[in-house]
Amino acid sequence: MAHHKSAKKRIRVSEKRRLVNKTSITKSRTLVKKVLDIKDKTEAASALKEAVSYLDKVVSKGRLHKNTVARKKSRLARHVNKLAVAAK
């Protein structure tokens, strides 16, 4: 256990940041899975828009690397473009 005041603060701050990072990364994974599970192209496109927006926000906060997010966005877009529009 830490003995210095600054070391104790570091422990508190790093734990708070860890939890914030964890929740945002978990939410981004959930949004990605949501896009992949949808079979209708129009619904998937709207889910893709939400996921891309959130992924960009995660990058700007520095929680994920920009190339990681670029790869995820590219794969999601490719997936949505392969879907067929559901017949009514």
Secondary structure as UniProt FT lines:
FT   HELIX           5..37
FT   HELIX           41..61
FT   HELIX           66..82
//
